[in-house]
Amino acid sequence: MAIALRAKGDSKCKFTSLAHVLTENFLKECFRELKRGKSPGIDGVTVGEYAKKLDENIANLVARLKAKQYKPQPVLRVYIPKPNGDKRPLGIPAVEDKIVQMALKKILESIFEQDFINTSYGFRPNRSCHDALKKLNKVIMTSPVNFVVDMDISKFFDTVDHKKLIECLKQRVVDPSLLQLIGRFLKSGIMEEGKYFDTKMGTPQGGILSPILANVYLHYALDKWFEEEVKPQLLGSAQLIRYADDFVVCFEKEIEARVFGDDLRRRMGKFGLTISEEKSKIIEFGRCPCMGAKRYGFKCETFDFLGFTHFCDLSRKGKFKLGRKTSPEEVQTEDDGDEYMVEAYIRNPTSQHKRDGSDNHLNDVNSHRRGANRYRAHLQRHSRPGLHSVRGG
């Protein structure tokens, strides 16, 4: 896409005209990327039904977009039961809204991918959970890591400040038509059991657009700030690794880790976000802490990242290595083994598995559970000696 080349070539370029990209051909391309057989949104229209009059539907959609008469429908919110008796909310956008969100996602991604920093891995092209975990493994095994800052942003996707998000987007996008369209999605609302609820904050639930908006927000709130303002002031080594709103920061020096923890709380506050104190901690962790703990007969604390509990471990030869096991908080039973992955697929731009009370929903959830189990089994295998875990010498 020419937009990407321009964005890459000029890091200060602000795009003033982008809405013209929303052509019939482009929207048809976006439609073809939607998966068929999935649950419909509030209007009851499925992908298959929309396809029967695709040319007519897309032409009508483009006309409304040009006339600025297009308005996203509220997201249908339903709940799926969890084994512990709780319920998990799922958002189901209408098919037409998915098409427009896909188009906006492609446009924003082509621009902001040129700016995003290598510390982030979530919902980005050619990046995955595996890459984030491999990076964490490499940092802890090859860098002088002695402390890990494990911070949790409370209800991130539900508390994103709309005004500040638009300010972040304006760092690169100043096309009023495109920003207005994104704003309409942010405020499209939720329909639950026939009742309408305003969305005064947060990203579109279940939306294809949600992950890229979240990455833009955290790029300016966290990644860029850490790389350009925090790291230059440090005396020791430090590395941030982020997947969506799940992140850890590895530090060499304790004082810098603790100062960062305080600074992070203030930084998140400026963006309307809150650190969950009960889920956050700064722990002594790494090669030296592990070997020191062993000499005194105790173990280092552990931390969770991407559904796994990470701990200091020893190889058969008694050398330090990073251990990993499925987090008990993420997987309570075998059937509840999709805790993290379900949350991920709600936000996943390529996953439209949603609920309409039919057998399709059950098949979708079971499919994701099987996928989640394979995901964890794969990573567990690759955590064994002789595979991708880096060893201490």
N, C-alpha and C positions, 0 to 999 in steps of 0.2 A: 504494500500500500504506500502510495506517494506521501501520505501523511507521516508515516513512520520515518521515511528518509529525511523529510524536512525537520521532524522533531529531533532526530539523531544528529543532523548536521548543525542545528542551531539550538543549543540548550536553553536559550533565553526567549525563543520564539513563542509568542502567544497566538493561538489560532482564533481568528476573528470570524471565519466562515466555514462551518462544518455541516450545517443542517442540509446543505445541498447534496451531501453524500447519501442521504436516505432516499435513494431511487428505487423504482420497482424492481430492477434486477438485483440490487443489493439486498433488499428485503426478502426477495424470493430465495436468495442464497442463504439468508439467515433462517428462513422457514425450513429449508431442507435439512438444517442441522438439528432441528427439534426431533425428539424421538416420538414415534407413533405408539399408540396403545396405552398412553398414560392418562391419568385422571384429568378431567376437565376442570376449569376454573368456575367462577361464579355464574358465567353465562351458559355453562353446560356444553359448550362447543369443544369437540375433540380435534386433535390434529388431523385425523382422517376426514372429518366433516369439513373442516376449513379448506382442505386440499381439493375438495370437489369443485369449488368455484374459486380456485386460487388466483387466477388472473383478475377476476372481478373484485375479490376481497382485497388484494394487494393494491389495485388501482384506487379503490375507495379509501384505503388506509393512507396512501401517499397524498391523496387530495386533502384529506383531513389534516395531515401533518403540515402540508404547505399552507393551509388556511389557519393553522394553529387552533383547530377545533378538536384535535385528538385529545382525549382524556383517558388515562388508564383506569381500568375498573378496580374496585377494591379486591384485595387478595382474600381468597377463601381460606379461612383457618379452621383446621380440624385437629383432632388429637388421636394419637395412637397410644395404647396402653403399654406400660413398662412392667417387667416382671415384679418389681417391688411395689406395684400398686399405683405408682404415679403415672402421669400422662405427659407425653411429649408433644408440643405443638408443631404442626406442619403447615406451611403456607403454599397455596396453589394459585398461581397467577393464571389469568385467561390466556389462551393461545395467542391471540393478537398482541397482547402485552408482552408475551415472551419473545415474539418476533422483534418488536421495537427494542426491548431490553438487550437482545442479542446484538442488534445493530449498534446500540450505544456502547455496549461492552467492547465490541471490536474497534470502534473509533477511539475510545478512551485508552484501550490497551495498546493500540498502535502508537499512541503519544507517550503515555506514562511508562511503558516498558523501557523506553530509552533513558528514563531517569531513575527507575527503581534500582536499589542497591543490592549487591549479591548476598546480603545478609538475610533477605526474605525469600521464602520458598513456596508459600501457600498460594494455590490457584494461579500459577504463572506458567506460561508455555515452557515445556521441556524441563519442568521442575516438579518435585514430588516430596512426599513424606520421607521416602527413602534417602533422598539427597540431603534433606535437613538432618536426619539422624546420622548419616555418614559424616557430614560436616561436624556435628557435635562430637562424634567419636574422634575425628582427626584433631580437633582443637584440644580436647582434653588429653589426648595421648601425645601430642607433639608440641604443645605450648605450655609455658609455666603457669598452669591453672592451679590455684589454691582455694578459690572461693567461687561459688555459683549463686547468682541472684535469680531466684525463681519467683517471678511476680505474676499475678493473675489479674487481668482487667475484669472487673465485675460487669457482667451482662453487656459486653462490648457492642454486639450487633444491635442491641435494643436501645442503646444510649448514645449513639453517635449524634452529635449536634449538627442539625441540618445547615445552619448558618455557617458554621466553621467548615463543614464539608464543602460547601460551595466556594468558600474562600480558598480552600486547598485546590479545588478544581481550577479556579481562576488563575492559579500560578502558570497554567498552560492553556486553558480554554476560556476565552472571553466572548464566544459566540452567544448572544443573548437567547437565541431560539433554542440552542442545544441545552443551555443551562436551565431554561424554563421547562423544557421537556423532562430533564432529570429531576427538577424540583417537583413536578407533578407526580412522578413516580414515588418520590419520598413521602408525599402527602396523600397518596391514593387511598389510604385507609385499609381497614381489615373488616371483613364480614364474618361474623361467628354466630351460628345458630339464628340467622335472620336479623342480627343486630349489627349496626355499623359502629366502628370505633375509629376515631381519628388516629393518625400516626404523626405525633408532634416531634418525635425523635426516632433515631434508628434507621437502618437500611432496609430496603424492601424485603419483607419476609418471603423466603422461598424463591427469590428473584435471581435471574441470571446476572443481573447488574450488581447485585450485592457484593460479591467478592472483589471486583475491581474497585468499587467505591471504598471498601474497607481497606484495601491495599494502598489506595491514594491517601486516605486519612492517616494511616499508621506510617506511611512513608514520611509525611511531614511532622507528625506528632512524635515519632520515635526514631525511625531509621536514620533519616537525614540529620536530626538533632544529635544522635549518638555519634555518628561518623564525623560530623563537622564541628561540633561544639564540645562534646564530652571527651572523645579519645585524644584530641590534641593536648588536653590539659593533664593527661595521665602520665605517670612515671613508669607504671608497669603495663603488662600486656592485658588486653581486654577484647572480647569478641561477642557480638550479639548474633543470635540465631533465632529467626522468627518464622513461624508458619501460621499465617492468618493472625489471629489474636493470641496465639500460644507462643511464648518466647522465653528464652533463658539468656543470661549474660554471664560469661566466664571471666573471672578476674584473677590477676596474679596477687594483688595487694588487698588486704582486708579493709584498710581504711578507705580505699577508693571504691570498693564494693559497697560499703555502708553509706558513704557520701552519695554514691549514685542512687542507692535505694531511696534516700530522702529527696534527691533532685527529681527522680522519676515520678514520685507522688505529686510533686508540684507541677511538673511538666504535663502529666495526664490531666490534672485539674484544670489547666489552661485550655484543654480541649474538651472539657465537660465529662471526662472519664474518671473513674474511681478505681483505685487498687483494692482488691479484696484482701483484707489483712489476714483473715483466717486461712486463706489459701496461698499466702505469700511468705517467703522466708529467704534468708541469706545463710548459706551453710558452708562449712569448711569441706572442700571436696577437691580431689585430684591425686596425682601420684605421691607427692610428699605427705599430704595429710593422711592418705591411706596407709602408707608405710609407717608413719609415726603412730597412727592408731593401733596398728598391728603390734608394734613393740610394747604398747601399754595394755594390750588385751581388750581393746574395744573397737567398734566399727564406726566409720563415718556415716553421717546422715545420708538419706537418699532424696532424690527429687524426681518429679514426674514431668514428662514431655512427650507429646503426641501419643498419649495412651500407654506409655511405658514408664516403669519405674527404673531409674538409672542408679547404679550403686557401684562402689569401689570393689573390685574383685581381683583375684590373683590367678595367674595361669598355673598350669601343672608344675612349672618350674619355679613357682613362687614369685613371679614378676607381676607388676601391676598391669591391670587392664580394666577397661570400662565394661561393667556388667549391665545387662538389661533384661527385664522381665515384664510381663503384662501387668499393668497397674490394677490393683484390686478395686480401686475407685472407678475404673473405667469398665471393668468386666466383672460383674457380680456373679453371673451364672453363664453357662455356655450360650444360652439363648439371648443373653443381654450383652453379647460380645461385640455389638456395633455402637457402643456409646459414643466414642469419638467419631466414628465414621458416619453415623447417622447425622450428627451435628454437621459434619463436613458436607454430606450430600445435600443437606438442606440449602447450603450456600453454594454448592458446586455449579458452575455455569454450564456444565455438560450433562448434568443429572437432573432429570425432571420426574423422578419417581415420587409421586404424591398420592394422596388418598381421596377416594370418593365413596368409601364404604363398600366397595365391590371387592371381588377376589383379586383384581389387579393390584390393589394396595398390599394385600397379604403377600402376593408373589414378589412385589417390589421390595418389601421389607426383608423377606426371607433371602432374596437375592443379595441384598446389601449385607445381611448377617453372614452369609457364606463368604462374600468378598472380604468382609472384615476379618473373619477367622483365617482366611488364606493369607491376608496381609500380615497378620501377626505371626502366623506360622512361618511365613517366608523370612520375616525379620528375625525371629527366634533362631531359625536354622543358621542364618548368616551372622549370628552373634556367637556361634560356637568357635572353639579354637580351630585355627587353620583357614578360616574364611575371612570376611572383610574386616573384622575387628583388628585394630592396630595394637601391637604389643609393645610393652616397654622393654628396653634392652638392658 
